[in-house]
C-alpha cells in the first residue's frame, strides 16, 4: 500500500513546501517578537561627545596640536600644549593629535547662540530589531518647559518590506494604466468610428468628400449636412459599455490604492527612510536646531518606536531616554538691576508755540471758520491742555504776540496786530478756564466754603493750582516782522545777492523801507511767499515748579531705554538689544554684541571696561571667536583667578571648553 506522501501528485509538492515555509516563517517571526518583548529590546539614544576642532588660518578647522607660551596669574611662565587624558593613570598627557572619540553620555551642556540651540544625538539600533520583512519607525520627541515637540520620524526599512511596498505601487500603476485618460480623443476611443465613417460614405457621398478637408465646420452647419447634430451622431455610435467601465474604474481609484498600497511612502514629517540589507546594527546621527524661548534651561529627549510588517504593528518598542540637554546662554552673564539716568530739573520752564491765524482784510476779530484757523488753534489748545493738566508745573503767565506783513502803514499794522492778539487772548481765556474747571473738579467749591478771610493770592490758588485765569494772566504785544523778514531774505542764496534789498534794510523808516523793497525785481516772490510767513501769532507760556526753591535740581530717573534693552537681551531678541544698548558701551552692550556675533565690537567695548572676572571671561569668548587662542587662554585664566566659579562656566560655552581641553587649562588653575 502506498503511503499518503507517495499518493501525492508531483505538482502538489511545490505548494506544500510553500505552505510549510510560510507556516515556519510565521512561527519563527512570532517567536522573535515574543523574545523582543520579553527582553524589552529597543533602540537607544545617546550623545556623541567628541573633541572640538580648532580653527587655524592655514588649514581651517583641524585638530592639530599647538603650543602657547603664557605667563599665568601667579607670574610663572607656562607652556600650554594640546593634551589628552591617559586611560590608565587618569592624568592629562601631551598629545600630538587628538582624534575624535565617541563617548556615550546621558546629558550635555549646550550653548544657545543667536536664539537657537543645536540638539545632536545618536540613535543606536541593535541588529536584533532589524528584519528584512519589517519597517522600524522611530519617533523622537523633545520636552522643555511645559511643552513637547515631535521631531521628524526616522524609518528603517527592510529590503523585503521595501520590495513589497514598491510592488504595491506597481500594481496600482498597472490599474491606473487601465483607465482611459481624460486627454484621450473621445471619438477615436469611445465611438465605433469605422461604422460612423461607413454610414456617411453610403448615405452622404458628397459629405464623405469632406473627410480629409481640414476646414472648420460649426455645429449648426454639421447639423444641416448630416440632418442630425454632432452630439446625436456621437451618442448613436458611442461604446456605452466602455464609457461606463471607464467611469467605474475612475471611481475605484482610491479604493484600489488602499488595496494595493498597504504602506504608502510618507513624504512629510520623516527625516530618514533608509533601506537595510544586512544584519548589522545601525547608528543614525540626528541633528535639530531648536529656537529657544525665554526661560529655557533644560531640554529632554525621548524616543519611542514601533515595528511593522506589511499588515500590522508587531512590536511597540519601550521608550528610550531621557537624554538631557542643559542650555546655557551668554545672556545669563548680563549685569542685572535697575539703571538710573541723571536728569537736571529746572524750576522755571517756557513752552513756546506758534500758529498761522488768518483774519479778514482790515479786521481783527478771530473767526474759527476762516481758512485753517480751527486746525491751527486746535494744535495750540492741545498744548495748553497738556501743560495745564500736568501737576508738576503751575502756569504763571502767557504772552501772545501777533505780527503782520509790512504792506500798508507801519502804525496801522502795529495797532491791528495788537487788536488781533487781544481777540485771540479773549478766545483762549475762555478755553483755558473751561479746561481748568474740568481739571480742578470741586476745588473751586471747597475754596469758596473757606470764607473771605484769605488773601488774594490764596483766592487764586488752591492746592498749588490756579482757580481762574483772568485778563492779567495773558499779556499781548505786537511783534516786529522786520527782523524775521531780514533773516529769511539773507538766508536765500538768490535774494541776498540783490543790492536793492540789501540797501532797503539800511533805511530806518519802516514805511520807506517797504517802498524800497517793492522796487526789487524779486518783490513779487517776497510778497507771495515770504509775507504770509510773517502773518503769525506766537505763544509763550511761563511755568514754575511749585515748592521748588532752587533754580535747578539734579534727580535720577529709571532709564527706560536701557531697561528695555536689558529685557530684549533676556528674551534673546539680540538685534533690538544691540540697538538699545549700543550707546552705553558697558558690559551688557558688549554682551549683546557677542550674542549677535559682533565679536570685534564686543572686544573693543570690553577692553575699555574695568577689569573683573565677568569682563575677562567675555574677552576670552571674543578672543576665541576671532581665533586668538592665546588671548582666550590668558583672559580665561584671569577670570578664574578672580572668580573660581568661572572654571565651571567655561565648560558650558564651546568656545572656552575647546580651549580648556586643548591646552589642559584645568591642570593650571587647579595647581
C-alpha positions in Angstrom: 0.0 0.0 0.0 1.3 3.4 -0.9 1.8 5.9 1.8 -0.1 9.2 1.7 3.1 11.0 0.6 3.5 8.6 -2.3 0.0 9.2 -3.5 0.5 13.0 -3.8 1.0 14.1 -7.4 4.2 15.9 -8.3 2.5 19.2 -8.9 1.3 19.3 -5.3 4.8 19.3 -3.8 5.7 23.0 -4.5 2.5 24.2 -3.0 3.1 22.0 0.1 6.6 23.3 0.5 5.4 26.9 0.2 2.7 26.3 2.9 5.2 24.7 5.2 7.7 27.6 4.6 5.0 30.3 5.4 3.9 28.4 8.5 7.5 28.0 9.7 8.3 31.7 9.0 5.2 32.8 10.8 6.1 30.8 13.9 9.7 32.0 13.7 8.6 35.7 13.5 6.2 35.3 16.3 8.8 33.7 18.4 11.3 36.5 17.7 8.7 39.2 18.6 8.0 37.4 21.9 11.7 37.5 22.6 11.9 41.2 21.9 9.0 41.9 24.2 10.3 39.7 26.9 13.8 41.3 26.8 12.5 44.8 26.2 14.7 45.2 23.2 14.7 48.8 22.0 16.8 51.4 20.1 18.8 53.5 22.4 19.6 57.2 22.2 22.9 58.8 23.3 25.0 61.8 22.9 28.2 61.5 20.8 30.9 63.5 22.5 34.0 64.4 20.6 37.0 66.7 20.7 36.0 70.1 19.3 38.0 71.2 16.3 40.1 74.3 16.4 40.4 76.9 13.6 43.8 77.7 12.1 44.4 80.3 9.5 46.3 77.9 7.2 44.2 74.8 7.1 40.8 75.8 8.5 39.3 73.6 11.2 41.8 70.9 12.3 42.7 69.0 15.4 46.5 69.7 15.1 48.5 70.2 18.2 49.7 73.6 19.2 51.9 75.1 21.9 51.4 78.5 23.5 53.8 80.3 25.9 52.0 82.4 28.5 52.5 83.9 32.0 49.9 82.6 34.5 48.2 84.7 37.1 51.0 83.8 39.6 53.6 85.3 37.4 55.0 81.9 36.3 55.8 81.1 32.7 53.9 78.1 31.5 53.5 76.2 28.2 50.0 75.4 27.1 50.0 72.3 24.9 47.4 70.1 23.4 46.8 67.2 25.8 44.7 64.1 26.3 43.7 62.0 29.3 45.7 58.8 29.9 43.2 55.9 30.4 45.5 54.0 32.8 46.8 56.8 35.0 44.0 59.3 34.6 46.5 62.1 34.0 46.5 64.6 31.2 49.4 64.0 28.9 50.7 65.8 25.9 49.4 64.5 22.6 50.5 65.4 19.0 46.9 65.0 17.8 43.6 64.2 19.4 41.4 62.2 17.1 37.6 62.2 17.6 36.4 59.7 20.1 32.8 58.7 20.8 31.7 58.6 24.4 28.1 57.9 25.3 26.6 60.3 27.7 23.1 60.9 29.2 23.4 64.7 29.4 25.2 67.5 27.8 25.6 71.2 28.2 24.7 73.0 25.0 25.1 76.7 24.3 22.5 79.0 22.9 23.8 81.1 20.0 21.8 83.7 18.2 18.5 82.4 19.7 19.0 78.7 18.7 20.4 75.6 20.3 21.7 72.6 18.3 20.3 69.3 19.6 22.5 66.4 18.5 22.1 62.8 19.4 22.8 59.3 18.1 20.1 56.7 17.6 21.6 53.3 18.1 19.6 50.4 16.6 20.5 46.9 17.5 20.5 44.3 14.8 18.0 42.1 16.7 15.3 44.6 15.9 16.1 44.9 12.2 14.1 42.5 9.9 14.2 42.4 6.2 10.4 41.9 6.2 9.7 44.8 8.6 9.9 48.6 9.0 11.1 50.1 12.2 9.5 53.6 12.9 11.2 55.8 15.5 9.6 58.9 17.0 12.0 61.4 18.6 10.3 63.9 21.0 11.7 67.0 22.8 10.3 68.2 26.1 11.0 71.6 27.5 9.3 73.9 30.0 5.7 72.7 29.7 5.7 72.0 26.0 6.6 69.0 23.8 7.8 69.0 20.2 7.6 65.9 18.0 10.6 65.8 15.7 10.6 64.2 12.2 10.3 60.5 12.4 13.1 58.0 11.4 12.1 55.0 9.3 14.4 52.0 8.9 13.0 49.8 6.2 13.9 46.2 5.5 14.8 45.1 1.9 11.8 42.8 1.5 9.4 45.3 3.1 10.5 47.9 0.6 10.2 45.5 -2.3 6.6 44.8 -1.2 6.0 48.5 -0.9 7.2 49.0 -4.5 5.2 46.0 -5.7 2.1 47.6 -4.4 2.8 50.8 -6.2 3.5 48.8 -9.4 0.1 47.1 -9.2 -1.6 50.4 -8.6 0.2 51.9 -11.5 -0.9 49.0 -13.7 -4.5 49.7 -12.5 -4.2 53.4 -13.4 -2.9 52.4 -16.9 -6.1 50.5 -17.5 -8.1 53.8 -17.2 -8.5 55.7 -20.3 -7.3 59.3 -19.5 -9.5 62.3 -20.0 -7.0 63.7 -22.5 -7.8 61.0 -25.0 -9.8 61.7 -28.1 -13.4 60.7 -27.3 -14.4 60.0 -30.8 -11.3 57.8 -31.5 -11.6 55.8 -28.3 -15.2 55.7 -27.2 -17.1 55.5 -30.6 -17.4 53.0 -33.4 -15.6 55.3 -35.7 -15.4 52.9 -38.7 -19.2 52.3 -38.6 -19.8 56.1 -38.5 -17.5 56.7 -41.5 -19.1 53.9 -43.4 -22.6 55.3 -42.7 -21.5 58.7 -44.1 -19.9 57.2 -47.2 -23.0 55.2 -48.1 -25.6 57.8 -47.5 -23.9 61.1 -47.9 -21.3 60.7 -50.6 -20.9 64.4 -51.0 -20.2 64.8 -47.3 -17.7 61.9 -47.4 -15.6 64.1 -49.7 -15.1 66.4 -46.7 -13.3 63.6 -44.7 -9.9 65.0 -45.4 -10.9 68.6 -45.5 -9.4 70.5 -42.6 -11.8 73.4 -42.8 -13.7 74.3 -39.7 -17.4 73.4 -39.7 -19.5 74.6 -36.8 -22.2 72.6 -35.1 -25.1 74.2 -36.9 -23.5 73.6 -40.3 -22.8 69.9 -39.5 -26.4 69.5 -38.5 -27.6 70.8 -41.9 -25.1 68.4 -43.7 -26.0 65.3 -41.7 -29.5 66.0 -40.8 -28.5 65.3 -37.2 -26.3 67.2 -34.7 -22.8 66.1 -34.0 -23.8 65.2 -30.4 -26.6 62.9 -31.6 -24.3 61.1 -34.1 -21.6 60.5 -31.4 -24.3 59.3 -28.9 -25.6 56.8 -31.5 -22.2 55.3 -32.4 -20.6 55.6 -28.9 -19.4 52.5 -27.0 -21.6 53.0 -23.9 -20.2 49.9 -22.2 -16.7 51.3 -22.4 -17.7 54.7 -21.1 -19.4 53.0 -18.1 -16.4 50.8 -17.5 -14.0 53.7 -17.5 -16.2 55.6 -15.1 -16.3 52.7 -12.7 -12.5 52.5 -12.8 -12.2 56.2 -12.1 -14.5 55.8 -9.1 -12.4 52.9 -7.7 -9.0 54.7 -7.7 -9.0 55.5 -4.0 -10.2 52.0 -3.1 -7.7 50.3 -5.3 -4.9 52.4 -3.9 -5.8 51.2 -0.4 -5.9 47.6 -1.7 -2.6 47.5 -3.4 -0.5 50.0 -1.4 -0.7 48.8 2.2 2.0 51.0 3.4 2.4 54.2 1.3 5.6 56.3 1.4 5.4 59.3 3.8 6.7 62.4 2.1 6.3 64.8 5.1 7.4 64.6 8.7 10.1 61.9 8.0 13.8 62.7 8.4 15.2 59.4 7.1 13.7 56.4 5.3 16.6 54.1 4.6 16.7 50.5 3.3 18.7 48.0 5.3 20.0 44.8 3.6 22.4 43.4 6.2 22.3 42.1 9.8 24.4 44.8 11.3 23.1 47.3 13.8 22.8 50.9 12.8 23.7 54.3 14.3 22.0 57.4 12.9 23.2 60.8 13.9 20.3 63.2 14.3 20.6 67.0 14.3 17.9 69.5 15.1 18.1 73.3 15.5 15.7 74.4 18.2 14.6 78.0 18.6 14.9 79.0 22.2 12.3 80.7 24.3 12.7 82.9 27.4 13.4 80.7 30.5 14.7 77.7 28.6 17.2 75.9 30.8 16.7 72.3 30.1 15.6 70.1 27.1 14.8 66.4 27.5 14.9 64.0 24.6 13.0 60.7 24.4 12.4 58.3 21.6 9.8 55.7 21.0 9.4 53.2 18.2 7.2 50.6 16.6 7.9 47.6 14.4 5.6 46.9 11.5 5.2 44.3 8.8 3.1 44.9 5.7 -0.1 44.1 7.6 0.1 45.3 11.1 2.2 46.5 14.1 4.2 43.7 15.5 6.0 45.3 18.4 5.9 48.6 20.4 9.4 49.5 21.5 10.0 50.7 25.0 10.7 54.4 25.2 14.4 55.3 25.2 15.7 58.2 27.2 15.5 60.7 28.5 18.7 62.4 27.4 19.0 65.8 29.0 20.5 68.9 27.5 21.2 71.8 29.8 21.0 75.1 28.0 23.5 77.9 28.7 23.3 81.3 27.2 25.8 84.2 27.3 22.8 86.4 28.2 22.8 84.8 31.6 26.0 86.8 32.3 24.2 90.1 32.0 24.5 92.6 34.7 21.0 92.9 36.1 19.5 95.6 38.3 17.7 98.9 37.7 19.7 101.5 35.9 19.1 105.2 36.5 19.9 108.2 34.4 20.7 111.7 35.7 18.2 114.4 34.9 18.5 118.1 35.6 15.2 119.7 36.6 14.8 123.4 36.3 12.4 125.5 38.4 11.2 127.7 35.6 10.1 126.5 32.1 8.8 128.0 29.0 6.5 126.4 26.4 6.6 128.1 23.0 4.3 127.6 20.1 3.0 129.5 17.0 0.1 129.5 14.7 -0.7 131.0 11.3 -4.1 132.6 12.0 -5.9 134.2 9.1 -8.0 137.4 9.5 -10.2 139.2 7.1 -8.5 142.2 5.5 -8.6 145.2 7.9 -10.4 143.1 10.6 -9.1 141.9 14.0 -11.9 139.6 15.1 -10.9 136.0 15.4 -13.0 133.7 13.2 -12.8 129.9 13.8 -14.3 129.0 10.4 -11.9 131.1 8.3 -9.2 129.2 6.3 -7.3 126.8 8.5 -7.9 128.7 11.8 -9.7 125.8 13.5 -6.8 123.3 12.9 -4.2 125.9 13.9 -5.9 126.8 17.1 -6.7 123.2 18.0 -3.0 122.5 18.0 -2.3 125.3 20.4 -5.2 124.2 22.6 -3.9 120.7 22.8 -0.5 122.0 24.0 -2.3 124.2 26.7 -4.4 121.3 27.9 -1.4 119.0 28.3 0.6 121.7 30.2 -2.4 122.7 32.4 -3.1 119.1 33.4 0.5 118.5 34.5 0.5 118.8 38.3 4.3 119.2 38.2 4.0 122.8 37.0 1.9 125.8 37.7 1.3 128.4 34.9 2.5 131.9 35.8 1.7 133.9 32.7 1.2 133.8 29.0 2.4 136.2 26.2 0.6 136.4 22.9 2.5 138.4 20.2 1.0 138.9 16.8 2.8 140.2 13.7 1.6 141.2 10.2 3.2 141.6 6.8 4.7 145.1 6.1 2.2 146.2 3.4 0.4 149.4 4.4 1.3 151.9 7.1 3.5 150.8 9.9 1.5 152.4 12.7 -1.8 151.0 11.3 -0.2 147.4 11.1 1.0 147.7 14.7 -2.4 148.7 16.1 -4.1 146.0 14.0 -1.7 143.3 15.3 -2.3 144.2 18.9 -6.0 144.1 18.5 -5.8 140.7 16.7 -3.7 139.4 19.6 -6.3 140.7 22.0 -9.1 138.9 20.1 -7.1 135.6 20.4 -6.5 136.3 24.1 -10.2 136.5 24.8 -10.8 133.3 22.9 -8.0 131.4 24.8 -9.0 132.7 28.2 -12.5 131.1 27.8 -10.9 127.9 26.7 -8.3 127.8 29.5 -10.9 128.4 32.2 -13.1 125.6 30.8 -10.2 123.2 30.9 -9.1 124.4 34.3 -12.6 123.8 35.7 -12.7 120.2 34.4 -9.2 119.6 35.9 -9.8 121.1 39.3 -13.2 119.5 39.8 -14.6 120.6 43.1 -11.6 122.6 44.3 -13.3 125.9 43.5 -16.3 125.0 45.6 -14.1 124.0 48.5 -12.3 127.3 48.3 -15.5 129.3 48.5 -16.5 127.5 51.6 -13.4 128.7 53.5 -14.8 132.2 53.6 -13.3 135.6 52.5 -10.6 135.7 55.1 -7.8 134.5 52.8 -5.5 136.8 50.8 -6.0 137.5 47.1 -3.1 135.0 46.4 -4.9 132.3 48.3 -8.1 133.0 46.5 -6.4 132.5 43.1 -4.5 129.3 44.1 -5.8 126.2 45.9 -3.6 123.1 46.4 -1.0 124.7 44.1 -3.4 125.2 41.3 -4.8 128.4 39.8 -8.6 128.6 40.2 -9.2 131.1 37.4 -7.3 132.7 34.6 -8.1 136.4 34.3 -7.1 139.1 31.9 -3.9 139.8 33.7 -2.7 136.3 33.1 -2.3 136.9 29.4 -0.2 139.8 28.0 -0.5 140.9 24.4 2.1 142.7 22.3 2.9 143.4 18.7 5.9 141.6 17.2 8.1 143.4 14.8 8.1 141.5 11.5 11.2 143.1 10.0 13.9 141.1 11.8 12.3 137.8 10.7 11.9 139.1 7.2 15.5 140.1 7.1 16.7 136.6 8.2 14.5 135.0 5.6 15.8 137.2 2.7 19.5 136.9 3.6 19.3 133.1 4.1 18.2 132.8 0.5 21.1 132.4 -1.8 19.4 134.3 -4.6 17.8 137.1 -2.7 20.9 138.0 -0.7 22.7 139.0 -3.9 20.1 141.7 -4.7 21.7 145.0 -3.9 18.3 146.8 -3.8 17.2 144.5 -1.0 20.4 145.0 0.9 20.1 148.8 0.7 16.5 148.7 1.7 17.2 147.2 5.1 19.6 150.1 5.9 16.6 152.6 5.8 15.4 153.4 9.3 11.8 154.3 8.5 9.6 151.1 8.1 7.3 152.6 5.5 10.1 153.9 3.3 11.9 150.5 3.8 8.8 148.7 2.4 8.6 151.1 -0.6 12.3 150.4 -1.3 11.6 146.6 -1.2 8.8 147.0 -3.8 11.3 148.2 -6.3 13.2 144.9 -6.3 12.6 142.5 -9.2 12.1 139.8 -6.5 9.3 141.7 -4.8 6.6 139.5 -6.3 8.2 136.4 -4.8 8.7 138.1 -1.5 5.1 139.2 -1.3 3.6 135.9 -2.4 6.0 133.5 -0.5 7.7 135.4 2.4 5.0 137.8 3.6 2.5 135.0 4.5 5.1 133.6 6.8 5.1 136.9 8.8 1.4 136.7 9.5 1.6 134.6 12.6 0.8 134.5 16.3 3.4 133.4 18.8 2.5 132.0 22.2 4.9 131.9 25.2 3.6 130.1 28.4 5.8 130.6 31.5 5.6 127.9 34.2 7.3 127.1 37.5 7.5 124.0 39.7 5.6 124.6 43.0 7.6 124.1 46.2 11.0 124.2 44.4 13.3 126.9 45.8 16.5 126.4 43.7 16.7 127.2 40.1 17.9 123.7 39.2 17.7 120.3 40.8 19.6 117.1 40.0 17.3 113.9 40.0 17.7 110.3 39.0 15.1 108.6 36.9 14.8 105.0 35.7 16.5 104.6 32.4 13.6 103.1 30.5 15.6 102.7 27.2 18.3 100.8 29.0 15.8 98.6 30.8 14.1 97.7 27.5 17.5 96.7 26.1 18.1 94.5 29.1 14.7 92.9 28.7 15.4 92.3 25.0 18.7 90.7 25.9 17.0 88.4 28.4 14.3 87.4 25.9 17.1 86.7 23.3 16.0 89.5 20.9 19.6 90.4 20.3 19.1 92.8 17.4 16.9 95.0 19.4 19.2 94.7 22.4 22.2 95.9 20.4 20.2 98.8 19.0 19.1 99.9 22.5 22.3 99.2 24.5 24.9 100.3 21.9 25.2 103.9 23.1 26.0 102.8 26.7 29.3 100.9 25.9 29.1 98.8 29.0 29.2 95.2 30.0 25.6 94.5 28.7 26.1 96.2 25.4 29.3 94.1 24.9 27.3 91.0 25.8 24.6 92.0 23.2 27.3 92.3 20.6 28.7 88.8 21.5 25.2 87.2 21.4 24.7 88.6 17.9 28.2 87.6 16.7 29.8 91.1 16.6 32.9 89.8 18.2 35.3 92.6 17.3 32.9 95.3 18.5 32.4 93.4 21.8 36.1 93.1 22.3 36.6 96.8 21.7 34.0 97.7 24.4 35.3 95.2 26.9 38.9 96.3 26.7 37.8 99.8 27.9 35.9 98.5 30.9 37.4 98.0 34.4 39.0 94.5 34.9 36.8 91.9 36.7 36.0 88.2 36.3 33.0 88.7 34.0 34.7 91.1 31.8 37.8 88.8 31.3 35.6 85.8 30.7 33.7 87.6 27.9 37.0 88.8 26.5 38.1 85.1 26.4 35.0 84.2 24.4 35.5 87.1 22.0 39.2 86.2 21.6 38.4 82.5 20.9 35.9 83.5 18.2 38.4 85.7 16.4 40.9 82.8 16.5 43.2 84.4 19.2 43.7 81.2 21.2 46.5 82.7 23.3 44.3 85.7 24.3 41.4 83.4 25.1 43.5 81.2 27.4 45.0 84.3 29.1 41.7 86.0 29.7 40.0 82.8 30.9 42.7 82.1 33.4 42.5 85.6 34.6 38.7 85.3 35.1 39.2 82.1 37.1 41.7 83.8 39.3 39.2 86.5 40.2 36.2 84.2 40.4 36.6 80.4 40.9 33.1 79.7 39.5 34.2 80.8 36.1 36.1 77.4 35.7 32.7 75.7 35.7 31.2 78.3 33.4 33.9 77.6 30.9 32.6 74.0 30.4 29.2 75.5 29.3 30.5 77.6 26.4 32.0 75.6 23.4 34.5 78.4 22.6 36.0 78.1 26.1 35.6 74.4 26.6 37.6 73.7 23.5 40.5 75.9 24.8 40.3 74.1 28.2 40.5 70.7 26.6 43.1 71.5 24.0 45.6 73.1 26.5 44.6 71.2 29.7 43.9 74.5 31.4 42.2 72.7 34.3 45.7 71.5 35.4 46.9 75.0 35.6 44.1 76.6 37.6 44.0 73.5 39.9 47.6 74.0 40.9 
